[in-house]
């Protein structure tokens, strides 16, 4: 019988049911019959046929098994046809683009300039803590569905977490429930509702609520704890029997698909349906990975134990519901949610389902009252979570024991050795906006915002042990020497403390000049030493034994000196004290900034490497835009006016306005608070920027040579961008930016789409591919005797940026994808 076209499962079935087959296969095992998973035996090549190498065959098989986007021939692995879904997606995109072209024929929609990517990423989580936005999201998340009937969807407000236990009646929440949630999670409101409902299931049905609650929170926050590609790849190979050669060819983004395909091939023979992966199992692996990564001296035996545990976890997963796929994605750090979503979901869950046993479910007069109760709980849960460094164990224990409000915060006070999520300042663009946020409530400290690395320094045992953490809560071993040099021998009555500091950045020009001077002196000394002394007759004079001994001693002293100098060169950054979070076991986060600064000033004696951040107190009646502007200018100018030791403590990027007194002057860990307003030199834009650029920075002779607008040939190089909605948006965006500057550029486009570009009302030249199009624009500009300006078709915003090499501003462009 020809078994080449048969699948692996069919071969195993033949082996079990047909004795003649076993007789014919005498001396061979079942594995010999099964062969390599997913591969069929290739027929012998005919004359002249090219035989693919094993590497190419493995690559074709990997594409077929992992990508899932094409069907492959069993023998050759060649692509036969694309799936219907891919074709359908492209057809839908083309149809949307065509409709968009028709709707915008001859006109351009007004589009807003996007913010800088770094600002967008920084503000995503902060915006969600705006009170109005949070209230609106809470109302939307828990609005009852039409008809008010209960639903089975965990992302719906109609889901009954009290009556609906974990799938399969499990004693703890299985990972498959989380996988189903990952598949169904959509916008912010459904996601928030789904997180809360999963936690409510744990609170109502788990036999060990504290452990399972901490486990679910760990899994939902798994984006912070990703494993390396090598770790996952090796574990998948061991768990699913995938060869090392095949695994090496799999890219990180293809790993989940490859793992799911390998698990699917194992389903019939090796799946144990009596077991299921729980959220606690996944959390245990994630916690073990974090502990192993934090330990500097972790031994190979511990790493081997972790690897074995990871293999068992993957092997216990199932292909049903894409559980294996979701598990690998989670371990890669791609499936977790941001901490603000999880924390708010936890607050909503404990508001709707109080964790303390025997507590009745609360009722509210209306939806607004319920939403306000959720917002109040969010504040306490966030503070507790942030003070404990984003860990979940203490928060879960406190909630399950019935602690809420201030009792919850008090149960999770900062602990020396555990990083606290830092408080951040709002960054308004105008001084008036900052003063409006502060609202004139009491005195304000105008503190210098020093240029440098912000960090958190934990001191234990009176300074014998010092740990430095960065704002992302990771350890900063490279700043440990700086902190030790600043604090050693200078602490006053301190057993333990948590300090917020800034390590000032050194003056690069000064460091380079000093090193160049030292090198020149060393070169001169070496040249002088290498020059042999001569006697009067021109012969070399031999050194006496005593002279040689003196030279050897001198050389040894210089080596020791160089060694000590090299060690001191590592400690180049002075430390500026900014805030105090804990002192001798007492938490200071709930105290006012005035109290914290007073304790900070008496904590250590200032010296050349340690000082308190400079600040000026302004009373409420003296707080106005003019005074703040003067203090801002003074802070910015001090980097040029300061001398000696003061210079390292005076390199500022602006000032931070901080409330000194009252409840709002407390330290709000993990949040961007309106009690802190960071101000920098406001950017110059519009006509004022043109005036500074063209009038103040140019001489009278240079101004005579400023070209007019007509002397430029403005062009945009583009191709095939009219086939997608994203491309059309980019086209309209850059055309509008040109039109706003009274410029009408020429579009040099590909050979297939010029009519589609003209449909938008653009001036179009059919130019072909990228390089021919660029050359075409240059030739047209040369013929017209103009200066050629070429831009991409996805520019995000025009900007003037300060030059690093010469005085005055320069014009720059920031692109979307191509720069």
PyMOL commands that set and color helices and strands:
alter all, ss='L'
color gray80, all
select helices_A, chain A and resi 8-17+19-24+30-34+54-67+84-103+117-127+131-141+167-169+175-184+188-205+209-220+222-224+229-240+244-248+252-270+279-294+300-316+320-331+339-352+367-387+393-400+405-410+431-438+461-463+477-487+508-530+545-569+593-601+620-622+625-641+644-649+663-665+686-696+700-703+709-711+721-723+725-740+754-759+770-784
alter helices_A, ss='H'
color red, helices_A
select strands_A, chain A and resi 70-72+79-82+424-426+444-450+452-460+465-470+497-504+575-583+586-587+610-612+615-618+652-659+672-679+712-717+746-749+763-766+787-791+795-802+809-815
alter strands_A, ss='S'
color yellow, strands_A
deselect
rebuild
show_as cartoon
